[in-house]
Amino acid sequence: MKTHFSDLKPSPRILLGPGPSNVHPRVLRAMATPLVGHLDPEFLVIMDETKDLLRYVFQTENELTIPVSGTGSAGMEASLCNIIEPGDKVAVVVKGVFGERMCDVAGRCGAQVKRIEVEWGRVVEPDQVKAALKDGDVRVVALVHAETSTGVLQPLEEVSQVVHEHGAFLLVDTVTSLGGHPVKVDEWGIDICYSGSQKCLSCPPGLAPITFNDKAAEAMRNRKSKVQSWYLDMTMVEKYWGQERAYHHTAPITMNYALREALLLIYEEGLETRFERHRLNHQALLAGLQAMGLEPFAQAGHRLWTLNAVRVPEGVEDAKVRRRLLDEFSIEIGGGLGPLKGRIWRIGLMGYSSSKRNVLLFLGALETVLRQEGYQLEAGAGVAAATDVYS
Ligand SMILES: *Cc1c(COP(=O)(O)O)cnc(C)c1O
């Protein structure tokens, strides 16, 4: 075993990938707050405030609105495993990596999974969902609002109508939209919705906000079979977060401090101001990238503000460019996943990372690297185009 260990001194990164995003200093400070017990009356106040703030960001009145202990995938698993009983038919829209993951999780919960396949980079049309529901008895329709692997924002209102006309539950992943794009849980009729702490909420990874409306919560409480996961069984977890405050598992205290602080920052900024900030920075970044000759990947009119997918230009080495951005500029961006590996870059502008400063810095850095890699582009074109958007 070695006897000398490195100091913990990670480089200060500008996190412009698919998550985590940079964390506000106030959230980091909250994480250095001394621990109290998970049943301490003072912690119970923090829990209640967190639930209120989560209702604010989810735009819901749902009573059962809590952070699940675990990352976004724990939110996905909790959403699916609590509503699915073995043998249930579950329709999942697959238009990227995360829809694919939902199929895997739903299958493990014993669902008969019906895939609604959509070309990566595009949204699902309400008619495609309608067609999948034709033969009846689909219990749940699950889909991703902001598909982080493709940069596509899925409109939900019409899909929601179709799902409810067929008597199914609508289950939505908002991991890359909550806190960056409007997510109107009540107005859009989302029955079950989950997210993750480290994307547009700008908190470290470790908690997954989740909300169930009364109908979904009722269905969950009236299950015939036990939830297959003990840890994520919301009928037990809700007793800790509800009036009973009954011990289930020890809440990750520090993560909950952090999430409460991150949510408070959102509340202070105001949802509308925050969405506008994300929209503007996305527009500026995209204008800059296009001026540099890069093409957006996602379907026009449905591009995420929080995750910008662009095609890697012909003749440019994907991994090398990303590595140079990291080594020379300390900027992280994401590469493509699955079939998009080597073909796209994913540039996140999430939460605290979504700023004019980061947009201009990134465009300048990318230009420098691309020119040195032999890619022809007009000097300063990207930054100039972005600056135009801001002025
Ligand atoms: C990141 C992400 C997840 C998974 O979250 P983890 O925190 O990595 O477990 C799920 N869905 C979407 C859309 C995501 O972007």
PDBQT file of the ligand as one rigid body, heavy atoms in Angstrom, charges set to zero:
ROOT
HETATM    1  C1  LIG A 401     -28.273  12.841 -15.746  1.00  0.00    +0.000 C 
HETATM    2  C2  LIG A 401     -29.601  12.280 -16.117  1.00  0.00    +0.000 A 
HETATM    3  C3  LIG A 401     -30.179  11.194 -15.453  1.00  0.00    +0.000 A 
HETATM    4  C4  LIG A 401     -29.426  10.387 -14.423  1.00  0.00    +0.000 C 
HETATM    5  O1  LIG A 401     -29.025  11.101 -13.362  1.00  0.00    +0.000 OA
HETATM    6  P1  LIG A 401     -27.764  10.615 -12.462  1.00  0.00    +0.000 P 
HETATM    7  O2  LIG A 401     -27.686  11.717 -11.487  1.00  0.00    +0.000 OA
HETATM    8  O3  LIG A 401     -26.603  10.519 -13.383  1.00  0.00    +0.000 OA
HETATM    9  O4  LIG A 401     -28.126   9.323 -11.841  1.00  0.00    +0.000 OA
HETATM   10  C5  LIG A 401     -31.440  10.805 -15.795  1.00  0.00    +0.000 A 
HETATM   11  N1  LIG A 401     -32.128  11.432 -16.771  1.00  0.00    +0.000 NA
HETATM   12  C6  LIG A 401     -31.604  12.458 -17.462  1.00  0.00    +0.000 A 
HETATM   13  C7  LIG A 401     -32.410  13.111 -18.520  1.00  0.00    +0.000 C 
HETATM   14  C8  LIG A 401     -30.330  12.912 -17.145  1.00  0.00    +0.000 A 
HETATM   15  O5  LIG A 401     -29.807  13.932 -17.847  1.00  0.00    +0.000 OA
ENDROOT
TORSDOF 0
